[in-house]
Structures are given as structure tokens and as C-alpha cells.
Amino acid sequence: MLLRRVRDEAHRFALSFHRNKRSKNMKRSQLTEIPGVGSTRIRDLLEHFKSIDAIRIASVKELSNVKGLGKNTAEEIFKYFHEI
């Protein structure tokens, strides 16, 4: 009985660890990998464009029209999605 409890506790711990690790990865956005883009700019970009796909196809001019986004940051975002 003791061994069964120890086994069950080890499995419970491993499963909860894995679920927490997986949920953190699901919350991470592709936009967080771009230098100079933090949570506030990500929120502003998604409010303006509604999806990452729309951000991906936007031009530098369209990106710089977003509130709080300068031309340099818009160029960085464009360069991130259009590097060859």
C-alpha cells in the first residue's frame, strides 16, 4: 500500500510539472522573440491587427501606424517575418 501511494504521488507530481511546463509554452507568442517588442507592444499590435498572420503580411508603413510603435521597431518586426 505504501509503495502504491509513493508511485501515485510521483506520477501526480510528474504530470502536474509537465502540464505547467506545456501551458507556459502555449502562452508564449512568436512576437516575444522579436527584440524591442514587449507585452505592451504585443497587446497593441494584436488590438490593431487582430492576428499574427495579419502582422506578418503588414508593411513597415502599416506597422508604424500602430499606437506606440516607432519606425525602428516596425522595421525590426518586418525584418523578423521577412528574413530569407
C-alpha positions as CSV (number, residue, x, y, z in Angstrom):
1,M,0.0,0.0,0.0
2,L,2.8,2.4,0.8
3,L,4.6,1.7,-2.5
4,R,1.4,2.4,-4.4
5,R,1.0,5.8,-2.6
6,V,4.6,6.7,-3.4
7,R,4.1,5.7,-7.0
8,D,0.9,7.6,-7.3
9,E,2.4,10.7,-5.7
10,A,5.4,10.6,-8.1
11,H,3.1,10.3,-11.1
12,R,0.9,13.1,-9.9
13,F,4.0,15.3,-9.4
14,A,5.4,14.5,-12.8
15,L,2.0,15.1,-14.6
16,S,1.5,18.5,-12.9
17,F,5.0,19.5,-13.8
18,H,4.5,18.6,-17.4
19,R,1.1,20.3,-17.6
20,N,2.6,23.5,-16.1
21,K,5.5,23.5,-18.5
22,R,3.3,22.9,-21.5
23,S,0.8,25.7,-20.5
24,K,3.7,28.2,-20.2
25,N,4.8,27.4,-23.8
26,M,1.3,27.8,-25.1
27,K,1.0,31.3,-23.7
28,R,4.3,32.4,-25.3
29,S,3.8,34.3,-28.5
30,Q,6.0,34.3,-31.6
31,L,6.2,38.1,-31.2
32,T,8.1,37.8,-27.9
33,E,11.2,36.6,-29.8
34,I,11.5,40.0,-31.6
35,P,14.0,42.4,-29.9
36,G,12.3,45.5,-28.7
37,V,8.8,44.0,-28.5
38,G,7.4,43.5,-25.0
39,S,4.0,42.6,-23.7
40,T,2.6,46.1,-24.1
41,R,3.6,46.3,-27.8
42,I,2.3,42.8,-28.4
43,R,-1.0,43.8,-27.0
44,D,-1.1,47.0,-29.1
45,L,-0.2,45.0,-32.2
46,L,-2.8,42.4,-31.7
47,E,-5.5,45.0,-30.9
48,H,-4.7,46.8,-34.2
49,F,-4.2,43.8,-36.5
50,K,-6.3,41.1,-34.6
51,S,-3.9,38.2,-35.6
52,I,-0.2,37.3,-36.0
53,D,-0.9,36.4,-39.7
54,A,-2.1,40.0,-40.3
55,I,1.0,41.3,-38.6
56,R,3.2,39.0,-40.7
57,I,1.8,40.4,-44.0
58,A,1.7,44.0,-42.9
59,S,4.2,46.5,-44.5
60,V,6.5,48.7,-42.4
61,K,4.2,51.7,-43.0
62,E,1.2,49.8,-41.7
63,L,3.2,48.6,-38.7
64,S,4.4,52.1,-37.8
65,N,0.8,53.3,-37.8
66,V,0.2,51.2,-34.6
67,K,-0.1,53.3,-31.5
68,G,3.2,53.3,-29.6
69,L,5.3,51.7,-32.3
70,G,8.1,53.6,-33.9
71,K,9.6,53.2,-37.3
72,N,12.7,51.3,-36.0
73,T,10.6,48.8,-34.1
74,A,8.3,48.4,-37.1
75,E,11.3,47.7,-39.3
76,E,12.5,45.1,-36.8
77,I,9.1,43.3,-36.8
78,F,9.0,43.4,-40.6
79,K,12.6,42.1,-40.8
80,Y,11.8,39.3,-38.4
81,F,8.9,38.0,-40.5
82,H,10.5,38.5,-43.9
83,E,14.1,37.3,-43.4
84,I,15.3,35.0,-46.2
